[in-house]
């Protein structure tokens, strides 16, 4: 029996891994961890999250063990006359110093990550994002390409497109390219968020915010507006297709220049460029 089960498990696991790589990343049912990292920023976020989670678990285990020991050792039946003291210098130093050391261990990688996320260095191209109630507009100022992106209605979804996440026109970005992302809005505050890329930046009316992203591998990445912006806040998805630089150049050559609400092409990978 095991000779049959083991190969079957291996095959299904391989198929599952291949499918997840083809689709890149998106929210999954009963997910208990972060989406797979696809950018340097997200790799740092994941590493910091693992470090902080480890510290939390160690502190939690220590507190539970200490609490259990106190309940057992100092129960009223074992200590009918409780001990009395007012000061314990070593103990007071320990419970002051240990939390300080823990905070320092968390602070340094946190500051390093915040600096890395905020600093856009040597960008190869720029993507400008404008939030509206309730859709996104995208501009590639260097390439003179513009379009709007609206959520695909459930009745219009194609096979394989996720509900509430697919858009009629989607962003196309080249991999291994530092992209400067600038956000703004024309009505209320929105938030442009793509979890697998480690990007979450507010879009304010009358203000230009800036961050950056560098995608590690081709695929399709999904996000949503993460700032409560009105009745249709939950219907402002973000869809990014990451392709090779050659495919990106081919996609650009087929785009109308300086137009708004232009119908975008099919996915670059499906077009066979």
N, C-alpha and C positions, 0 to 999 in steps of 0.2 A: 504493500500500500504506500509506504513511504517513498518507494521508487517512482511512483506516479505523482504523488502530492508535491514532492520537492521540485521536479522540473516544471510542474504546472504553476507553482508559486513563483518560480524564477521567471517564467515567461510572462505571467501577468504583471509582475513587478517591472520588468523591462518595458512592457507596453505602457504601463502607467507613467514611468519616468519619461519615456519618449514623448508621450502625449503632453505631459506637463511642460517639457522643454519647448515643444512646438507652439504651445499656447502662451508661453511665458507665465505671467502670474496675475492673479486676480483673487478676490475674496472667495473663500471656500467654506462650505457648510461645516459647522462644528470645528472651525479652525481655533487652535489654542496657542499658536505662535505667530510670529511675524511672517510676512510674505518673503519669498526667497530674494536675497539681495541681488541687484543687477547694476549697481553703481558703487563707486568708492565710498560715497557718503553713507549709503545703506549698509555697506560692510562694516563701517565704523559704528553705526547705530546698533547693529546686531551685536558687535563685540562688547559695546558698553552695556547693552541690555543683559547680556550673559553675565558680565561681571557684577552688575548691580543685583541681578537675580540670585547669583551665588552668595553674595554678602547677605542678602535678605534671608535666604534659607539657613545660613549658618547662625545668624542672630536668632531666627525663629526656633531652631533646634536647641540652641543654648538656653533660651528663655523657658521653653517647655521642660527641658531637663532640670533646670534650676527650680522651676515651680513645682515639679514633681518631687524633687528632693526635699524642698521646704515643707510640702504638705505631708510627706512621710516622716521626715526627721523631727519636725517640730509640732506634730499633732498633739492635741491637748492630753491624750492618754499617755503620751511619752514625756510630756513636759507640763505637769500640773502646775508647776511654779515657773513661769517664763523668766528667761534671763533678761537682765536690764543693763543697757549701756547707752551712752549718748553719742560717742564718737568712735570711729575706726579709721584712722588716717590712711592706711594702705588701701582700704576698700573705697574710700571717697576719691582717692587719686585714681584708682583703677576705673571707677565708673564715670569719671570725668575724662580721663585720657583716652580710653578705648573708643568712645563715640567720636572724639576729635580725629583720631587716626582713621576711623572708618569714613568720616566725611572728607578727609583729605584724599583718601584712596579713590573716592568717587569724584571729587571736584576736578582733579587734574585732567583725567581723560574727558570729562564733560566740557571743560573749557577748551581743550584741544579740538574736540568735535565741533563746538559752536563756532570757533574760529575758522575751521575748515569749511563749514557749511556756508558761512557768510562771505568768504573771500572768493570772488570770481577772478581767477588768474588766467591770463593769456587765452581768452575765449576765442574759439575758431569761428563761431557764428552766434547769432542772436535770435531768440524766439520771443516775441512780445505777445502776452496773453491779456485779453480784456474780458472781464466778467460782465455779463448782462443778466437781467431777470428774463428768462432763465436759460442761457446758453453761453458758449464761449466763442470769442473771435480770436483768430491767430494771424500774426503777421511775421513774415520772414523779411525783415527790412533790407538785409544784404542781398537777398535774392529777388526782392520785389514780388512776393507772393503773399496773398491774403485770402482767408476764407472763414466762414462761420461753421460751428459744429453744434448740432442739435442731437438730442437723444433719439435713437431709433425706437419707434413705437413697437409694442409687443407684437402687433399684427403684421408688422413689416420685417421682423427679424428673420435673417437667413440662418440656415443650419450652422450650428457652432457658435453663433453670436450670443453673448450673455445678456440676459434681460437686465435692463436699467443701467447697463454699462457701455453698450455699443453706441457709436455715433455715426451720423450719416457721412460726415467728412472727418477724417482723423489726422492727427499730427504724424508726420514722417520725419525721423531724425537718423543721422548716421551714427553707427557705433564708433567707439574709440575716438570721439570728438567732444571737446569741451564746449558745451552750449550755454551761453548766457541766457537766463530766463528773466524777463521783466514782466511784472504784473501790474495791472491797474483795473479800474472799474468805471462804469459810466452811470451807476445808479446807487447801489448799496455795497456794503462790504461782502466780498466773496473770498473763498480760500481755495487755491489750486493745489491739489494734493494727489500724489502718486506714491503709494506706500512702498512698492518694490524698488523705487528709485530713491527713496529717502527724501522726497521733496514735499514740503507743505509750506506754502507762503501765501499770506493774505493779499488780496487785491482791493485797494482802497480807491474810492473816487478822488480824483485830483492829486493822486500821489503815485509815484513809480517805485515799486519795490523790486529788488534784484536778488537772484540766487543763481546757482549753476548746477548742471548735471553732466555726467559723462557715463553713457550707457556701455556696459561691458559686453553684452551679447545680444544678437538679434532676437526679436520676438515681439509680442504684443503685450503692452502693459496698460492696466486700467486704473483709473482713480475717479474721484468725485469731488464736488464742492464740499468743503469741510467747515463752512461758516454758515450758520442759519441765516438765509438771505431772503426768505419769504415762502409763500405757499408751495412753490415748485422747487424748493431747495434740494429735495431728494431726486431731482430729475435733471441734474447737470453733470453728466458723466464726462470723463476724460479718457481718450483712447490714443495711445502712442504706438506707432509701429517703428521699431528700430531695425534698420537695414544696413547693408554694407555701404561704403562710400560710393561705390560704382552704381549701386541701385538707387541711392539718393540722388545722384547726378541725373540718372535717367528719369526719375520721378519729377525732378525740377524742370527738365526739358519739356515735359508734357503739361505743365501748369500754366494757366493764363496769368498774366502779370497784372498786379495792382487791381484786383477785382475783389468784390465782397459778395458773400453768399454764393461763391462759385462751386459748382458740383465737383467734388473731388473724384479721383479715379478709384478703381478697385485697389485692394491691397497690393503693394508692390511685389510681395512674394508670390501672390497668386497670378500677377500679370506676367511673370516669367522674365523680368528684366535681369 
